[in-house]
Amino acid sequence: MPVMITRAKKWLSDRFAAGPIYRNALHRKVAKGEWYFGDGATLTLLLVVLIVTGALMTLTYSPNADTAYESVRYLTYRQTLGWFIRGLHYWSAGMMVVMLFFHVFRQILLGGYKAPREGTWLIGVFLFFAVIFMSFSGYLLRWDDRAIHALRVATHMFYNIPWIGEHLVVFIQGGREIGSLTLTRLYGLHVVMVPGLILALVGYHLYLIIHHGTTSRSERAQPVRSADDQRALYKKDAESEKNGEIFYPETVAKSGVMAFLFFGLVLALTLIYGPAEIQQEANLHQTSQPMEEWWFWWYSALIALLPDVIAPGFVVVFPVVIFFAMVLLPFLDRGPYRGMKKRPWAVGFVVCAVIAILSLSSLRTQSPWTGWPLDEAPPVPEGIALSAGAEEGRLLFSRYGCNSCHSVSGHGRRVAVDISRIEGQMSREELFNYIRRPPKDVPMPSFDHMPEEHLERVVDYVLAAQTFPRES
Amino acid sequence: MLAINAGGFVVAGVLAIPGMITAIAPGFIGRRREMWMPVAPLKNFPPGETTRAFVDIERGDWSQSLRTQLIYVRREPGDRVVVFSRNCTDLSCPITWDPGSRTFLCPCHGGIFGRDGVPMAGPPNRPLYRYDNRVREDGMLEVDVYSVPPMS
């Protein structure tokens, strides 16, 4: 019996030519990687999960503007385990963006783009933009409120490209208006074309990683002046007892742990939170407060904080600058050092970028720059009794939309100054005139349409608010 | 060898050129310069006020959704009518009209516009897009839905 099995194995290996794959890709000597080098393996595993769950969803999804939304609802609420497949797809997509940034930042810290790995990096740059496109186009296919307004925002970014902007918008939409063709185009790109491109590029990326290896310990420890230097060093590391290992199973075991941990996280998020919420169906006539998916929060906050002089150009220039900076990086950073010890600029850049991304994301959850109508008048702080006039003013404060921008004792919107902490003493008359006709340089509408009596009551309230506790 | 390479380029061209043309084509089919669509009788809009209104879009494709577009009609006291697009000029987010403060507020990045559509705060640096409008003899207000950019 064992002879039969041995012979069968030998036959299979010979006829399917498994030997060269085993020798050249699996059982080969490589430089020792650290456990956190598993981000590449994580990305690969997430890609597999995304392809499988995505393919399963095409069995239900209907790429027609009239029925797409209902098909997503059917998949989520009626099809057995449909929510699970959608959930895995959603959280894998978000996690992939996170890991993608991790991967890029790690290569910047490592100098992983240096000779002879420029090709690996350049293919990675295209993969980066392809994955960002996928992480955006995916949630457009939901065809809900978030989708339609995200689509408008994206097309407006193209509109800002000089000369050809308007033509590009028409090209993307498949017509002068968003319509049937817009969705079929997005579907074709998200489901067929870009995944095909990603698979091809990932294949080549992995081939180059097998060919050039990952940055070894000696490469980080000593200056490397040329591609030949690197090859000699790498070979020495791969074959040494201390700095080398066998790719399969040793490297795979280490990076696999990280990949499985992140898959576990995706699974946990799916089971706890389920797939992304489905909002009202895409339309162009209902009031909406749309918000992008969480992996774009930092970018949205960044746009909100820009002054109006550069904001419209920024959305065009920023991605272009990032693209060229990434493409040129291996040719600009030609120093002999790799790793963090002698490359403080790389460490500084990554630390600043991570802090910026996290703090901008957190700011977006509060969106202190957004004014929006609020139905409720600000509450009266505990232990404070308002005069009849001030109480009437409090209600008028809401009726005239003052609370669309102003908070009172920390309650409400934060676009404009909190009414309980107006700087400098203003007299009743000064307040009255300020509200009626604000100074030209203040971004506040004039309230000259308010009857004088109403204005008096609001002033009563604003004056009363000066005695409110400042923190709530 | 040269012939084989040239053959490859010919095949690539036969696929790529018509491929690109057909991908671009839908943007040009049935394209008109203007499209006047009715909104509502002018008498429905009180003078001096800004009112929500809707206009239907004719698309000529196979799905029926997204045919209704929200717009804001401002009728000045002297019968002059201004019709605003409901899309912010920063990144086309859907603005809302706040009748209390008489401002247009954008939900995304902090854009605020005055009742005349002029930006007051936030990233936008262009006034709200205005639809070309006219009043028919029977008093119906019409707008040209092609008079604003294609994503608004």
Contacts between the chains, C-beta under 8 A, distances in Angstrom:
chain1	res1	chain2	res2	distance
A	64	B	62	7.8
A	64	B	63	5.9
A	65	B	63	3.8
A	65	B	65	4.9
A	65	B	66	6.4
A	66	B	63	4.5
A	66	B	64	5.7
A	66	B	65	5.1
A	148	B	66	7.6
A	149	B	92	7.8
A	149	B	93	6.2
A	149	B	94	6.1
A	152	B	87	6.6
A	152	B	91	7.7
A	152	B	92	4.1
A	152	B	93	7.3
A	152	B	94	7.9
A	152	B	151	5.4
A	152	B	152	7.8
A	153	B	91	4.5
A	153	B	92	5.9
A	153	B	93	6.4
A	153	B	108	7.3
A	155	B	92	7.1
A	155	B	150	7.6
A	155	B	151	4.1
A	156	B	87	7.8
A	156	B	90	7.8
A	156	B	91	4.6
A	156	B	92	4.0
A	156	B	151	5.2
A	156	B	152	7.9
A	157	B	91	6.8
A	159	B	92	8.0
A	159	B	149	5.9
A	159	B	150	7.7
A	159	B	151	5.8
A	166	B	149	6.4
A	166	B	150	6.2
A	167	B	27	7.4
A	169	B	149	7.2
A	169	B	150	4.6
A	169	B	151	5.1
A	170	B	27	4.1
A	170	B	150	5.4
A	171	B	24	6.0
A	171	B	27	5.2
A	173	B	27	7.6
A	173	B	150	6.6
A	173	B	151	7.4
A	174	B	26	4.2
A	174	B	27	6.5
A	175	B	26	5.7
A	175	B	27	6.1
A	175	B	29	7.7
A	175	B	59	6.8
A	175	B	61	7.1
A	176	B	27	7.8
A	176	B	31	6.8
A	176	B	146	6.5
A	176	B	150	5.4
A	177	B	57	5.4
A	177	B	59	5.4
A	177	B	66	7.4
A	177	B	145	7.9
A	177	B	150	7.2
A	178	B	66	5.7
A	178	B	151	7.8
A	179	B	59	4.7
A	179	B	61	5.0
A	179	B	63	6.6
A	179	B	66	6.4
A	180	B	59	7.6
A	180	B	61	4.1
A	180	B	62	5.2
A	180	B	63	4.1
A	181	B	26	5.1
A	181	B	61	6.2
A	183	B	63	7.9
A	281	B	65	7.6
A	282	B	65	7.0
A	282	B	66	6.7
A	283	B	65	7.4
A	283	B	66	6.6
A	283	B	68	7.3
A	284	B	66	5.6
A	284	B	68	6.5
A	284	B	69	4.7
A	284	B	70	6.4
A	285	B	54	5.7
A	285	B	68	4.7
A	285	B	69	6.4
A	285	B	70	4.2
A	286	B	70	7.6
A	287	B	94	7.3
A	287	B	96	5.5
A	288	B	94	4.9
A	288	B	107	7.1
A	289	B	107	4.1
A	290	B	93	6.6
A	290	B	94	7.0
A	290	B	107	6.6
A	290	B	108	7.1
A	300	B	108	6.9
A	300	B	109	6.8
A	303	B	90	7.8
A	303	B	91	7.1
A	303	B	109	5.2
A	303	B	123	6.3
A	304	B	108	7.3
A	304	B	109	3.7
A	304	B	110	5.2
A	304	B	122	7.2
A	304	B	123	6.7
A	306	B	123	5.7
A	307	B	123	7.6
A	308	B	119	6.9
A	308	B	122	7.1
A	308	B	123	5.3
A	308	B	124	6.2
A	308	B	125	3.9
A	309	B	125	6.9
A	311	B	90	6.2
A	311	B	109	7.8
A	311	B	123	3.5
A	311	B	124	7.5
A	311	B	125	7.1
A	312	B	90	7.0
A	312	B	123	7.5
A	312	B	125	6.4
A	312	B	126	7.8
A	315	B	91	7.0
A	367	B	110	7.7
A	369	B	109	6.6
A	369	B	110	3.1
A	369	B	122	6.5
A	370	B	105	7.5
A	370	B	106	7.6
A	370	B	107	6.0
A	370	B	108	7.4
A	370	B	109	7.9
A	370	B	110	5.7
A	371	B	98	7.6
A	371	B	103	7.4
A	371	B	105	4.6
A	371	B	110	7.4
A	371	B	112	5.7
A	371	B	121	7.9
A	372	B	96	7.1
A	372	B	98	7.9
A	372	B	105	5.5
A	372	B	107	6.1
A	373	B	96	6.8
A	373	B	98	4.9
A	373	B	100	7.1
A	373	B	105	7.2
A	398	B	100	7.5
A	399	B	100	5.7
A	400	B	100	4.3
A	400	B	101	6.3
A	401	B	98	4.6
A	401	B	99	7.2
A	401	B	100	2.7
A	401	B	101	3.3
A	401	B	102	7.7
A	401	B	103	7.3
A	402	B	100	7.4
A	402	B	101	6.8
A	404	B	98	5.1
A	404	B	100	6.8
A	404	B	101	5.5
A	404	B	103	7.4
A	404	B	105	6.3
A	405	B	101	7.2
A	405	B	112	7.7
A	415	B	110	6.9
A	415	B	112	7.5
A	415	B	121	7.2
A	443	B	112	6.6
A	443	B	120	4.4
A	443	B	121	3.9
A	444	B	120	7.7
A	445	B	101	5.4
A	445	B	102	5.7
A	445	B	103	5.1
A	445	B	114	5.8
A	445	B	115	7.3
A	445	B	120	7.0
A	447	B	101	7.8
A	449	B	102	6.8
